[in-house]
Amino acid sequence: MHAILVTMGTDGDVFPYAGLGARLRGRGHRVTLAGPETYQGLAAQHGLGFHCLVSQAEADEFLANPDIWRPLKSGLHGARWGVRFIRAQYESLTELARDADALIVTNPGILASRLVQERHAKPVATLLLQPGLLPSVCAPPVMPALPLPQWAPRWAWHIYWRMLDVVGDLLIGGELNRVRDSLGLPPVRRLFRWWLSPQLVIGMFPSGMRRRRPIGRRSFGSRVFHGLTRERLPDCRPS
């Protein structure tokens, strides 16, 4: 198997992928880390192949903006910065995953991974490092930037998640759907539902951070592997 581990961001976003890659390599698989140029040395340190998704200068541009430290503005900044890379990253990952045994494990923010999955029928697993990225109305995450009381009724959380989808569609949907149209794919809405792979979503975060999860998800703790959760879980996905 050729495992392609795709991520973006800083140390906290990349190190877990490198650790996973080292484990997979130890089991005899070929592994490529695809991410910011900054982490080419990290990949080499763990015996992983490396594929650059953004240059050092492009990563520095993102990090130099003070908005990344502001809860409300950081998402807006990330969307505006990252949307321009969708097509180039799609072409790059398509070439990287050309092998028949290729498997992509991806940060959900790399939308190009889902495009490769749909256009070329490649297996893709979404890897989540934060439980807050799972939209749940049963046990919703704490969202400090856009707070809603944890005791709020389910209908309020359905509206909450729908509003976030509207924001995502406005910020990213236009460019994403232009790329999709050029690839012969239909348009998508509700970005934050679509960006999770329908094949598999893996939660890799400390056990103390776990919450009740939507059906079809798998979770294990960080640092120490605690095994896959195979119990049937209630469907807590927003409508």
Biotite code that builds the C-alpha atoms (Angstrom):
import biotite.structure as struc

atoms = struc.array([
    struc.Atom([0.000, 0.000, 0.000], chain_id="A", res_id=1, res_name="MET", atom_name="CA", element="C"),
    struc.Atom([1.093, 3.532, -0.761], chain_id="A", res_id=2, res_name="HIS", atom_name="CA", element="C"),
    struc.Atom([-0.272, 5.682, 2.069], chain_id="A", res_id=3, res_name="ALA", atom_name="CA", element="C"),
    struc.Atom([-0.422, 9.374, 1.184], chain_id="A", res_id=4, res_name="ILE", atom_name="CA", element="C"),
    struc.Atom([-0.823, 11.492, 4.321], chain_id="A", res_id=5, res_name="LEU", atom_name="CA", element="C"),
    struc.Atom([-2.112, 14.929, 3.405], chain_id="A", res_id=6, res_name="VAL", atom_name="CA", element="C"),
    struc.Atom([-2.170, 17.864, 5.798], chain_id="A", res_id=7, res_name="THR", atom_name="CA", element="C"),
    struc.Atom([-1.579, 21.580, 6.172], chain_id="A", res_id=8, res_name="MET", atom_name="CA", element="C"),
    struc.Atom([-0.795, 23.918, 9.055], chain_id="A", res_id=9, res_name="GLY", atom_name="CA", element="C"),
    struc.Atom([1.810, 23.992, 11.792], chain_id="A", res_id=10, res_name="THR", atom_name="CA", element="C"),
    struc.Atom([3.407, 21.430, 14.119], chain_id="A", res_id=11, res_name="ASP", atom_name="CA", element="C"),
    struc.Atom([0.166, 20.356, 15.798], chain_id="A", res_id=12, res_name="GLY", atom_name="CA", element="C"),
    struc.Atom([-1.393, 19.677, 12.408], chain_id="A", res_id=13, res_name="ASP", atom_name="CA", element="C"),
    struc.Atom([1.578, 17.848, 10.894], chain_id="A", res_id=14, res_name="VAL", atom_name="CA", element="C"),
    struc.Atom([3.325, 15.884, 13.663], chain_id="A", res_id=15, res_name="PHE", atom_name="CA", element="C"),
    struc.Atom([0.443, 13.402, 14.171], chain_id="A", res_id=16, res_name="PRO", atom_name="CA", element="C"),
    struc.Atom([0.510, 12.591, 10.452], chain_id="A", res_id=17, res_name="TYR", atom_name="CA", element="C"),
    struc.Atom([4.257, 12.028, 10.608], chain_id="A", res_id=18, res_name="ALA", atom_name="CA", element="C"),
    struc.Atom([3.771, 9.729, 13.605], chain_id="A", res_id=19, res_name="GLY", atom_name="CA", element="C"),
    struc.Atom([1.093, 7.770, 11.770], chain_id="A", res_id=20, res_name="LEU", atom_name="CA", element="C"),
    struc.Atom([3.370, 7.574, 8.749], chain_id="A", res_id=21, res_name="GLY", atom_name="CA", element="C"),
    struc.Atom([6.210, 6.182, 10.842], chain_id="A", res_id=22, res_name="ALA", atom_name="CA", element="C"),
    struc.Atom([3.904, 3.444, 12.183], chain_id="A", res_id=23, res_name="ARG", atom_name="CA", element="C"),
    struc.Atom([2.677, 2.549, 8.708], chain_id="A", res_id=24, res_name="LEU", atom_name="CA", element="C"),
    struc.Atom([6.219, 2.457, 7.371], chain_id="A", res_id=25, res_name="ARG", atom_name="CA", element="C"),
    struc.Atom([7.156, 0.167, 10.253], chain_id="A", res_id=26, res_name="GLY", atom_name="CA", element="C"),
    struc.Atom([4.498, -2.241, 9.001], chain_id="A", res_id=27, res_name="ARG", atom_name="CA", element="C"),
    struc.Atom([6.041, -2.347, 5.568], chain_id="A", res_id=28, res_name="GLY", atom_name="CA", element="C"),
    struc.Atom([3.969, 0.212, 3.682], chain_id="A", res_id=29, res_name="HIS", atom_name="CA", element="C"),
    struc.Atom([5.266, 2.973, 1.439], chain_id="A", res_id=30, res_name="ARG", atom_name="CA", element="C"),
    struc.Atom([4.363, 6.352, 2.920], chain_id="A", res_id=31, res_name="VAL", atom_name="CA", element="C"),
    struc.Atom([4.427, 9.878, 1.529], chain_id="A", res_id=32, res_name="THR", atom_name="CA", element="C"),
    struc.Atom([3.778, 12.949, 3.644], chain_id="A", res_id=33, res_name="LEU", atom_name="CA", element="C"),
    struc.Atom([2.186, 15.737, 1.582], chain_id="A", res_id=34, res_name="ALA", atom_name="CA", element="C"),
    struc.Atom([2.244, 19.113, 3.297], chain_id="A", res_id=35, res_name="GLY", atom_name="CA", element="C"),
    struc.Atom([4.035, 22.443, 3.681], chain_id="A", res_id=36, res_name="PRO", atom_name="CA", element="C"),
    struc.Atom([7.614, 22.609, 2.454], chain_id="A", res_id=37, res_name="GLU", atom_name="CA", element="C"),
    struc.Atom([8.616, 23.415, 6.041], chain_id="A", res_id=38, res_name="THR", atom_name="CA", element="C"),
    struc.Atom([8.210, 19.745, 7.015], chain_id="A", res_id=39, res_name="TYR", atom_name="CA", element="C"),
    struc.Atom([10.326, 18.097, 4.362], chain_id="A", res_id=40, res_name="GLN", atom_name="CA", element="C"),
    struc.Atom([13.034, 17.493, 6.949], chain_id="A", res_id=41, res_name="GLY", atom_name="CA", element="C"),
    struc.Atom([10.546, 15.908, 9.353], chain_id="A", res_id=42, res_name="LEU", atom_name="CA", element="C"),
    struc.Atom([9.474, 13.453, 6.660], chain_id="A", res_id=43, res_name="ALA", atom_name="CA", element="C"),
    struc.Atom([13.087, 12.535, 5.930], chain_id="A", res_id=44, res_name="ALA", atom_name="CA", element="C"),
    struc.Atom([13.769, 12.061, 9.645], chain_id="A", res_id=45, res_name="GLN", atom_name="CA", element="C"),
    struc.Atom([11.089, 9.362, 9.782], chain_id="A", res_id=46, res_name="HIS", atom_name="CA", element="C"),
    struc.Atom([11.989, 7.737, 6.478], chain_id="A", res_id=47, res_name="GLY", atom_name="CA", element="C"),
    struc.Atom([8.910, 9.045, 4.672], chain_id="A", res_id=48, res_name="LEU", atom_name="CA", element="C"),
    struc.Atom([8.621, 10.333, 1.149], chain_id="A", res_id=49, res_name="GLY", atom_name="CA", element="C"),
    struc.Atom([7.640, 13.979, 0.865], chain_id="A", res_id=50, res_name="PHE", atom_name="CA", element="C"),
    struc.Atom([5.477, 15.992, -1.490], chain_id="A", res_id=51, res_name="HIS", atom_name="CA", element="C"),
    struc.Atom([5.218, 19.777, -1.200], chain_id="A", res_id=52, res_name="CYS", atom_name="CA", element="C"),
    struc.Atom([1.699, 21.255, -1.204], chain_id="A", res_id=53, res_name="LEU", atom_name="CA", element="C"),
    struc.Atom([2.657, 24.853, -0.384], chain_id="A", res_id=54, res_name="VAL", atom_name="CA", element="C"),
    struc.Atom([6.039, 26.545, -0.469], chain_id="A", res_id=55, res_name="SER", atom_name="CA", element="C"),
    struc.Atom([7.866, 27.972, 2.523], chain_id="A", res_id=56, res_name="GLN", atom_name="CA", element="C"),
    struc.Atom([7.021, 31.490, 1.308], chain_id="A", res_id=57, res_name="ALA", atom_name="CA", element="C"),
    struc.Atom([3.319, 30.647, 0.982], chain_id="A", res_id=58, res_name="GLU", atom_name="CA", element="C"),
    struc.Atom([3.244, 29.109, 4.456], chain_id="A", res_id=59, res_name="ALA", atom_name="CA", element="C"),
    struc.Atom([5.031, 32.153, 5.884], chain_id="A", res_id=60, res_name="ASP", atom_name="CA", element="C"),
    struc.Atom([2.444, 34.399, 4.218], chain_id="A", res_id=61, res_name="GLU", atom_name="CA", element="C"),
    struc.Atom([-0.317, 32.552, 6.042], chain_id="A", res_id=62, res_name="PHE", atom_name="CA", element="C"),
    struc.Atom([1.423, 32.649, 9.421], chain_id="A", res_id=63, res_name="LEU", atom_name="CA", element="C"),
    struc.Atom([2.402, 36.315, 9.151], chain_id="A", res_id=64, res_name="ALA", atom_name="CA", element="C"),
    struc.Atom([-1.211, 37.490, 9.295], chain_id="A", res_id=65, res_name="ASN", atom_name="CA", element="C"),
    struc.Atom([-2.198, 38.331, 12.895], chain_id="A", res_id=66, res_name="PRO", atom_name="CA", element="C"),
    struc.Atom([-5.767, 37.212, 12.187], chain_id="A", res_id=67, res_name="ASP", atom_name="CA", element="C"),
    struc.Atom([-4.736, 33.585, 12.741], chain_id="A", res_id=68, res_name="ILE", atom_name="CA", element="C"),
    struc.Atom([-4.757, 34.335, 16.493], chain_id="A", res_id=69, res_name="TRP", atom_name="CA", element="C"),
    struc.Atom([-8.308, 35.727, 16.466], chain_id="A", res_id=70, res_name="ARG", atom_name="CA", element="C"),
    struc.Atom([-11.005, 33.046, 16.831], chain_id="A", res_id=71, res_name="PRO", atom_name="CA", element="C"),
    struc.Atom([-13.528, 34.636, 14.481], chain_id="A", res_id=72, res_name="LEU", atom_name="CA", element="C"),
    struc.Atom([-11.069, 35.889, 11.891], chain_id="A", res_id=73, res_name="LYS", atom_name="CA", element="C"),
    struc.Atom([-8.736, 32.884, 11.711], chain_id="A", res_id=74, res_name="SER", atom_name="CA", element="C"),
    struc.Atom([-11.214, 30.765, 9.754], chain_id="A", res_id=75, res_name="GLY", atom_name="CA", element="C"),
    struc.Atom([-11.906, 33.601, 7.332], chain_id="A", res_id=76, res_name="LEU", atom_name="CA", element="C"),
    struc.Atom([-8.198, 34.145, 6.808], chain_id="A", res_id=77, res_name="HIS", atom_name="CA", element="C"),
    struc.Atom([-7.557, 30.443, 6.273], chain_id="A", res_id=78, res_name="GLY", atom_name="CA", element="C"),
    struc.Atom([-10.353, 30.168, 3.715], chain_id="A", res_id=79, res_name="ALA", atom_name="CA", element="C"),
    struc.Atom([-9.230, 33.200, 1.743], chain_id="A", res_id=80, res_name="ARG", atom_name="CA", element="C"),
    struc.Atom([-5.615, 32.058, 1.786], chain_id="A", res_id=81, res_name="TRP", atom_name="CA", element="C"),
    struc.Atom([-6.235, 28.408, 0.952], chain_id="A", res_id=82, res_name="GLY", atom_name="CA", element="C"),
    struc.Atom([-8.939, 28.551, -1.709], chain_id="A", res_id=83, res_name="VAL", atom_name="CA", element="C"),
    struc.Atom([-6.458, 29.522, -4.424], chain_id="A", res_id=84, res_name="ARG", atom_name="CA", element="C"),
    struc.Atom([-4.599, 26.214, -4.015], chain_id="A", res_id=85, res_name="PHE", atom_name="CA", element="C"),
    struc.Atom([-7.530, 23.878, -4.696], chain_id="A", res_id=86, res_name="ILE", atom_name="CA", element="C"),
    struc.Atom([-6.847, 23.237, -8.377], chain_id="A", res_id=87, res_name="ARG", atom_name="CA", element="C"),
    struc.Atom([-3.067, 22.993, -8.089], chain_id="A", res_id=88, res_name="ALA", atom_name="CA", element="C"),
    struc.Atom([-3.343, 20.619, -5.150], chain_id="A", res_id=89, res_name="GLN", atom_name="CA", element="C"),
    struc.Atom([-5.886, 18.493, -7.000], chain_id="A", res_id=90, res_name="TYR", atom_name="CA", element="C"),
    struc.Atom([-3.492, 18.096, -9.929], chain_id="A", res_id=91, res_name="GLU", atom_name="CA", element="C"),
    struc.Atom([-0.588, 17.398, -7.575], chain_id="A", res_id=92, res_name="SER", atom_name="CA", element="C"),
    struc.Atom([-2.443, 14.760, -5.545], chain_id="A", res_id=93, res_name="LEU", atom_name="CA", element="C"),
    struc.Atom([-3.859, 13.139, -8.686], chain_id="A", res_id=94, res_name="THR", atom_name="CA", element="C"),
    struc.Atom([-0.338, 12.525, -9.921], chain_id="A", res_id=95, res_name="GLU", atom_name="CA", element="C"),
    struc.Atom([0.858, 11.388, -6.508], chain_id="A", res_id=96, res_name="LEU", atom_name="CA", element="C"),
    struc.Atom([-2.007, 8.882, -6.150], chain_id="A", res_id=97, res_name="ALA", atom_name="CA", element="C"),
    struc.Atom([-1.652, 7.369, -9.616], chain_id="A", res_id=98, res_name="ARG", atom_name="CA", element="C"),
    struc.Atom([-0.554, 3.986, -8.209], chain_id="A", res_id=99, res_name="ASP", atom_name="CA", element="C"),
    struc.Atom([-3.287, 1.369, -8.001], chain_id="A", res_id=100, res_name="ALA", atom_name="CA", element="C"),
    struc.Atom([-2.544, 0.739, -4.301], chain_id="A", res_id=101, res_name="ASP", atom_name="CA", element="C"),
    struc.Atom([-2.664, 4.413, -3.296], chain_id="A", res_id=102, res_name="ALA", atom_name="CA", element="C"),
    struc.Atom([-4.678, 5.405, -0.217], chain_id="A", res_id=103, res_name="LEU", atom_name="CA", element="C"),
    struc.Atom([-5.153, 9.008, 0.919], chain_id="A", res_id=104, res_name="ILE", atom_name="CA", element="C"),
    struc.Atom([-5.464, 9.971, 4.595], chain_id="A", res_id=105, res_name="VAL", atom_name="CA", element="C"),
    struc.Atom([-6.274, 13.645, 4.733], chain_id="A", res_id=106, res_name="THR", atom_name="CA", element="C"),
    struc.Atom([-6.870, 16.721, 6.802], chain_id="A", res_id=107, res_name="ASN", atom_name="CA", element="C"),
    struc.Atom([-10.433, 17.794, 5.888], chain_id="A", res_id=108, res_name="PRO", atom_name="CA", element="C"),
    struc.Atom([-9.201, 21.261, 4.978], chain_id="A", res_id=109, res_name="GLY", atom_name="CA", element="C"),
    struc.Atom([-7.388, 19.859, 1.938], chain_id="A", res_id=110, res_name="ILE", atom_name="CA", element="C"),
    struc.Atom([-10.458, 19.835, -0.299], chain_id="A", res_id=111, res_name="LEU", atom_name="CA", element="C"),
    struc.Atom([-8.439, 18.537, -3.226], chain_id="A", res_id=112, res_name="ALA", atom_name="CA", element="C"),
    struc.Atom([-8.306, 15.116, -1.544], chain_id="A", res_id=113, res_name="SER", atom_name="CA", element="C"),
    struc.Atom([-12.072, 14.746, -1.829], chain_id="A", res_id=114, res_name="ARG", atom_name="CA", element="C"),
    struc.Atom([-11.912, 15.831, -5.478], chain_id="A", res_id=115, res_name="LEU", atom_name="CA", element="C"),
    struc.Atom([-9.382, 13.072, -6.188], chain_id="A", res_id=116, res_name="VAL", atom_name="CA", element="C"),
    struc.Atom([-11.670, 10.616, -4.410], chain_id="A", res_id=117, res_name="GLN", atom_name="CA", element="C"),
    struc.Atom([-14.682, 11.568, -6.521], chain_id="A", res_id=118, res_name="GLU", atom_name="CA", element="C"),
    struc.Atom([-12.949, 12.034, -9.855], chain_id="A", res_id=119, res_name="ARG", atom_name="CA", element="C"),
    struc.Atom([-10.603, 9.032, -9.737], chain_id="A", res_id=120, res_name="HIS", atom_name="CA", element="C"),
    struc.Atom([-12.353, 6.671, -7.264], chain_id="A", res_id=121, res_name="ALA", atom_name="CA", element="C"),
    struc.Atom([-9.381, 6.652, -4.900], chain_id="A", res_id=122, res_name="LYS", atom_name="CA", element="C"),
    struc.Atom([-9.966, 5.499, -1.309], chain_id="A", res_id=123, res_name="PRO", atom_name="CA", element="C"),
    struc.Atom([-9.834, 8.429, 1.120], chain_id="A", res_id=124, res_name="VAL", atom_name="CA", element="C"),
    struc.Atom([-10.054, 8.581, 4.910], chain_id="A", res_id=125, res_name="ALA", atom_name="CA", element="C"),
    struc.Atom([-10.535, 11.897, 6.695], chain_id="A", res_id=126, res_name="THR", atom_name="CA", element="C"),
    struc.Atom([-8.347, 12.206, 9.804], chain_id="A", res_id=127, res_name="LEU", atom_name="CA", element="C"),
    struc.Atom([-9.620, 14.593, 12.494], chain_id="A", res_id=128, res_name="LEU", atom_name="CA", element="C"),
    struc.Atom([-7.317, 15.839, 15.231], chain_id="A", res_id=129, res_name="LEU", atom_name="CA", element="C"),
    struc.Atom([-10.062, 17.858, 16.961], chain_id="A", res_id=130, res_name="GLN", atom_name="CA", element="C"),
    struc.Atom([-13.512, 16.537, 17.967], chain_id="A", res_id=131, res_name="PRO", atom_name="CA", element="C"),
    struc.Atom([-14.931, 19.988, 17.239], chain_id="A", res_id=132, res_name="GLY", atom_name="CA", element="C"),
    struc.Atom([-14.811, 19.164, 13.530], chain_id="A", res_id=133, res_name="LEU", atom_name="CA", element="C"),
    struc.Atom([-17.510, 16.524, 13.958], chain_id="A", res_id=134, res_name="LEU", atom_name="CA", element="C"),
    struc.Atom([-20.898, 18.227, 13.546], chain_id="A", res_id=135, res_name="PRO", atom_name="CA", element="C"),
    struc.Atom([-23.056, 16.721, 16.273], chain_id="A", res_id=136, res_name="SER", atom_name="CA", element="C"),
    struc.Atom([-26.426, 17.713, 17.707], chain_id="A", res_id=137, res_name="VAL", atom_name="CA", element="C"),
    struc.Atom([-26.276, 15.074, 20.480], chain_id="A", res_id=138, res_name="CYS", atom_name="CA", element="C"),
    struc.Atom([-23.047, 16.182, 22.176], chain_id="A", res_id=139, res_name="ALA", atom_name="CA", element="C"),
    struc.Atom([-21.892, 19.313, 20.339], chain_id="A", res_id=140, res_name="PRO", atom_name="CA", element="C"),
    struc.Atom([-18.363, 20.632, 20.789], chain_id="A", res_id=141, res_name="PRO", atom_name="CA", element="C"),
    struc.Atom([-17.476, 23.758, 22.713], chain_id="A", res_id=142, res_name="VAL", atom_name="CA", element="C"),
    struc.Atom([-17.095, 26.522, 20.150], chain_id="A", res_id=143, res_name="MET", atom_name="CA", element="C"),
    struc.Atom([-15.538, 29.566, 21.870], chain_id="A", res_id=144, res_name="PRO", atom_name="CA", element="C"),
    struc.Atom([-15.666, 31.748, 18.776], chain_id="A", res_id=145, res_name="ALA", atom_name="CA", element="C"),
    struc.Atom([-19.387, 31.229, 18.120], chain_id="A", res_id=146, res_name="LEU", atom_name="CA", element="C"),
    struc.Atom([-20.802, 30.057, 21.449], chain_id="A", res_id=147, res_name="PRO", atom_name="CA", element="C"),
    struc.Atom([-24.102, 28.247, 21.844], chain_id="A", res_id=148, res_name="LEU", atom_name="CA", element="C"),
    struc.Atom([-25.028, 26.765, 25.244], chain_id="A", res_id=149, res_name="PRO", atom_name="CA", element="C"),
    struc.Atom([-24.414, 23.038, 25.500], chain_id="A", res_id=150, res_name="GLN", atom_name="CA", element="C"),
    struc.Atom([-27.938, 22.621, 26.842], chain_id="A", res_id=151, res_name="TRP", atom_name="CA", element="C"),
    struc.Atom([-29.457, 24.199, 23.726], chain_id="A", res_id=152, res_name="ALA", atom_name="CA", element="C"),
    struc.Atom([-32.147, 22.016, 22.112], chain_id="A", res_id=153, res_name="PRO", atom_name="CA", element="C"),
    struc.Atom([-31.300, 19.922, 19.087], chain_id="A", res_id=154, res_name="ARG", atom_name="CA", element="C"),
    struc.Atom([-33.261, 22.145, 16.717], chain_id="A", res_id=155, res_name="TRP", atom_name="CA", element="C"),
    struc.Atom([-30.985, 25.048, 17.710], chain_id="A", res_id=156, res_name="ALA", atom_name="CA", element="C"),
    struc.Atom([-27.899, 22.997, 16.900], chain_id="A", res_id=157, res_name="TRP", atom_name="CA", element="C"),
    struc.Atom([-29.374, 21.964, 13.544], chain_id="A", res_id=158, res_name="HIS", atom_name="CA", element="C"),
    struc.Atom([-29.718, 25.683, 12.727], chain_id="A", res_id=159, res_name="ILE", atom_name="CA", element="C"),
    struc.Atom([-26.231, 26.396, 14.085], chain_id="A", res_id=160, res_name="TYR", atom_name="CA", element="C"),
    struc.Atom([-24.548, 23.820, 11.849], chain_id="A", res_id=161, res_name="TRP", atom_name="CA", element="C"),
    struc.Atom([-26.602, 24.907, 8.853], chain_id="A", res_id=162, res_name="ARG", atom_name="CA", element="C"),
    struc.Atom([-25.433, 28.511, 9.369], chain_id="A", res_id=163, res_name="MET", atom_name="CA", element="C"),
    struc.Atom([-21.811, 27.376, 9.445], chain_id="A", res_id=164, res_name="LEU", atom_name="CA", element="C"),
    struc.Atom([-22.400, 25.540, 6.176], chain_id="A", res_id=165, res_name="ASP", atom_name="CA", element="C"),
    struc.Atom([-23.774, 28.730, 4.642], chain_id="A", res_id=166, res_name="VAL", atom_name="CA", element="C"),
    struc.Atom([-20.629, 30.608, 5.676], chain_id="A", res_id=167, res_name="VAL", atom_name="CA", element="C"),
    struc.Atom([-18.424, 27.858, 4.212], chain_id="A", res_id=168, res_name="GLY", atom_name="CA", element="C"),
    struc.Atom([-20.368, 27.879, 0.953], chain_id="A", res_id=169, res_name="ASP", atom_name="CA", element="C"),
    struc.Atom([-20.008, 31.653, 0.677], chain_id="A", res_id=170, res_name="LEU", atom_name="CA", element="C"),
    struc.Atom([-16.272, 31.688, 1.391], chain_id="A", res_id=171, res_name="LEU", atom_name="CA", element="C"),
    struc.Atom([-15.149, 28.594, -0.507], chain_id="A", res_id=172, res_name="ILE", atom_name="CA", element="C"),
    struc.Atom([-18.068, 27.146, -2.445], chain_id="A", res_id=173, res_name="GLY", atom_name="CA", element="C"),
    struc.Atom([-17.698, 29.394, -5.471], chain_id="A", res_id=174, res_name="GLY", atom_name="CA", element="C"),
    struc.Atom([-14.109, 28.464, -6.290], chain_id="A", res_id=175, res_name="GLU", atom_name="CA", element="C"),
    struc.Atom([-14.611, 24.837, -5.257], chain_id="A", res_id=176, res_name="LEU", atom_name="CA", element="C"),
    struc.Atom([-17.577, 24.437, -7.593], chain_id="A", res_id=177, res_name="ASN", atom_name="CA", element="C"),
    struc.Atom([-15.743, 26.151, -10.451], chain_id="A", res_id=178, res_name="ARG", atom_name="CA", element="C"),
    struc.Atom([-13.017, 23.517, -10.128], chain_id="A", res_id=179, res_name="VAL", atom_name="CA", element="C"),
    struc.Atom([-15.631, 20.768, -9.847], chain_id="A", res_id=180, res_name="ARG", atom_name="CA", element="C"),
    struc.Atom([-17.382, 21.988, -12.984], chain_id="A", res_id=181, res_name="ASP", atom_name="CA", element="C"),
    struc.Atom([-14.108, 21.875, -14.920], chain_id="A", res_id=182, res_name="SER", atom_name="CA", element="C"),
    struc.Atom([-13.672, 18.255, -13.781], chain_id="A", res_id=183, res_name="LEU", atom_name="CA", element="C"),
    struc.Atom([-17.177, 17.244, -14.802], chain_id="A", res_id=184, res_name="GLY", atom_name="CA", element="C"),
    struc.Atom([-18.371, 16.935, -11.204], chain_id="A", res_id=185, res_name="LEU", atom_name="CA", element="C"),
    struc.Atom([-21.701, 18.312, -9.944], chain_id="A", res_id=186, res_name="PRO", atom_name="CA", element="C"),
    struc.Atom([-21.731, 21.287, -7.566], chain_id="A", res_id=187, res_name="PRO", atom_name="CA", element="C"),
    struc.Atom([-21.781, 20.706, -3.830], chain_id="A", res_id=188, res_name="VAL", atom_name="CA", element="C"),
    struc.Atom([-23.366, 22.577, -0.976], chain_id="A", res_id=189, res_name="ARG", atom_name="CA", element="C"),
    struc.Atom([-22.952, 22.285, 2.772], chain_id="A", res_id=190, res_name="ARG", atom_name="CA", element="C"),
    struc.Atom([-19.174, 22.247, 2.607], chain_id="A", res_id=191, res_name="LEU", atom_name="CA", element="C"),
    struc.Atom([-18.617, 21.056, 6.171], chain_id="A", res_id=192, res_name="PHE", atom_name="CA", element="C"),
    struc.Atom([-20.623, 17.909, 5.508], chain_id="A", res_id=193, res_name="ARG", atom_name="CA", element="C"),
    struc.Atom([-19.042, 17.239, 2.136], chain_id="A", res_id=194, res_name="TRP", atom_name="CA", element="C"),
    struc.Atom([-15.425, 17.651, 3.267], chain_id="A", res_id=195, res_name="TRP", atom_name="CA", element="C"),
    struc.Atom([-15.677, 14.509, 5.443], chain_id="A", res_id=196, res_name="LEU", atom_name="CA", element="C"),
    struc.Atom([-14.994, 11.351, 3.443], chain_id="A", res_id=197, res_name="SER", atom_name="CA", element="C"),
    struc.Atom([-18.075, 9.116, 3.102], chain_id="A", res_id=198, res_name="PRO", atom_name="CA", element="C"),
    struc.Atom([-15.754, 6.098, 3.229], chain_id="A", res_id=199, res_name="GLN", atom_name="CA", element="C"),
    struc.Atom([-14.131, 6.665, 6.623], chain_id="A", res_id=200, res_name="LEU", atom_name="CA", element="C"),
    struc.Atom([-13.623, 9.411, 9.199], chain_id="A", res_id=201, res_name="VAL", atom_name="CA", element="C"),
    struc.Atom([-10.990, 8.753, 11.881], chain_id="A", res_id=202, res_name="ILE", atom_name="CA", element="C"),
    struc.Atom([-10.861, 10.691, 15.135], chain_id="A", res_id=203, res_name="GLY", atom_name="CA", element="C"),
    struc.Atom([-7.300, 10.887, 16.487], chain_id="A", res_id=204, res_name="MET", atom_name="CA", element="C"),
    struc.Atom([-7.445, 12.901, 19.677], chain_id="A", res_id=205, res_name="PHE", atom_name="CA", element="C"),
    struc.Atom([-6.966, 12.231, 23.422], chain_id="A", res_id=206, res_name="PRO", atom_name="CA", element="C"),
    struc.Atom([-9.659, 10.074, 25.002], chain_id="A", res_id=207, res_name="SER", atom_name="CA", element="C"),
    struc.Atom([-10.637, 12.889, 27.353], chain_id="A", res_id=208, res_name="GLY", atom_name="CA", element="C"),
    struc.Atom([-11.665, 14.983, 24.376], chain_id="A", res_id=209, res_name="MET", atom_name="CA", element="C"),
    struc.Atom([-14.047, 12.386, 22.958], chain_id="A", res_id=210, res_name="ARG", atom_name="CA", element="C"),
    struc.Atom([-17.722, 13.118, 22.692], chain_id="A", res_id=211, res_name="ARG", atom_name="CA", element="C"),
    struc.Atom([-20.583, 11.107, 21.342], chain_id="A", res_id=212, res_name="ARG", atom_name="CA", element="C"),
    struc.Atom([-19.930, 10.799, 17.654], chain_id="A", res_id=213, res_name="ARG", atom_name="CA", element="C"),
    struc.Atom([-22.081, 10.511, 14.548], chain_id="A", res_id=214, res_name="PRO", atom_name="CA", element="C"),
    struc.Atom([-22.676, 7.014, 13.255], chain_id="A", res_id=215, res_name="ILE", atom_name="CA", element="C"),
    struc.Atom([-19.995, 5.559, 11.011], chain_id="A", res_id=216, res_name="GLY", atom_name="CA", element="C"),
    struc.Atom([-17.030, 7.241, 12.705], chain_id="A", res_id=217, res_name="ARG", atom_name="CA", element="C"),
    struc.Atom([-14.047, 5.543, 14.355], chain_id="A", res_id=218, res_name="ARG", atom_name="CA", element="C"),
    struc.Atom([-12.033, 6.983, 17.230], chain_id="A", res_id=219, res_name="SER", atom_name="CA", element="C"),
    struc.Atom([-8.793, 6.255, 19.017], chain_id="A", res_id=220, res_name="PHE", atom_name="CA", element="C"),
    struc.Atom([-6.639, 8.160, 21.465], chain_id="A", res_id=221, res_name="GLY", atom_name="CA", element="C"),
    struc.Atom([-3.439, 9.989, 20.649], chain_id="A", res_id=222, res_name="SER", atom_name="CA", element="C"),
    struc.Atom([0.057, 8.743, 21.514], chain_id="A", res_id=223, res_name="ARG", atom_name="CA", element="C"),
    struc.Atom([-1.215, 5.296, 22.527], chain_id="A", res_id=224, res_name="VAL", atom_name="CA", element="C"),
    struc.Atom([-3.472, 3.336, 20.201], chain_id="A", res_id=225, res_name="PHE", atom_name="CA", element="C"),
    struc.Atom([-6.569, 2.216, 22.103], chain_id="A", res_id=226, res_name="HIS", atom_name="CA", element="C"),
    struc.Atom([-8.262, 0.230, 19.362], chain_id="A", res_id=227, res_name="GLY", atom_name="CA", element="C"),
    struc.Atom([-11.174, 0.977, 17.082], chain_id="A", res_id=228, res_name="LEU", atom_name="CA", element="C"),
    struc.Atom([-14.631, 1.661, 18.446], chain_id="A", res_id=229, res_name="THR", atom_name="CA", element="C"),
    struc.Atom([-17.033, -0.699, 16.690], chain_id="A", res_id=230, res_name="ARG", atom_name="CA", element="C"),
    struc.Atom([-20.163, -0.113, 18.734], chain_id="A", res_id=231, res_name="GLU", atom_name="CA", element="C"),
    struc.Atom([-23.164, 1.270, 16.896], chain_id="A", res_id=232, res_name="ARG", atom_name="CA", element="C"),
    struc.Atom([-23.497, 4.934, 17.789], chain_id="A", res_id=233, res_name="LEU", atom_name="CA", element="C"),
    struc.Atom([-26.582, 7.161, 17.602], chain_id="A", res_id=234, res_name="PRO", atom_name="CA", element="C"),
    struc.Atom([-26.915, 9.289, 14.499], chain_id="A", res_id=235, res_name="ASP", atom_name="CA", element="C"),
    struc.Atom([-26.134, 12.761, 15.791], chain_id="A", res_id=236, res_name="CYS", atom_name="CA", element="C"),
    struc.Atom([-25.526, 14.401, 12.440], chain_id="A", res_id=237, res_name="ARG", atom_name="CA", element="C"),
    struc.Atom([-27.354, 17.672, 11.795], chain_id="A", res_id=238, res_name="PRO", atom_name="CA", element="C"),
    struc.Atom([-30.076, 17.466, 9.186], chain_id="A", res_id=239, res_name="SER", atom_name="CA", element="C"),
])
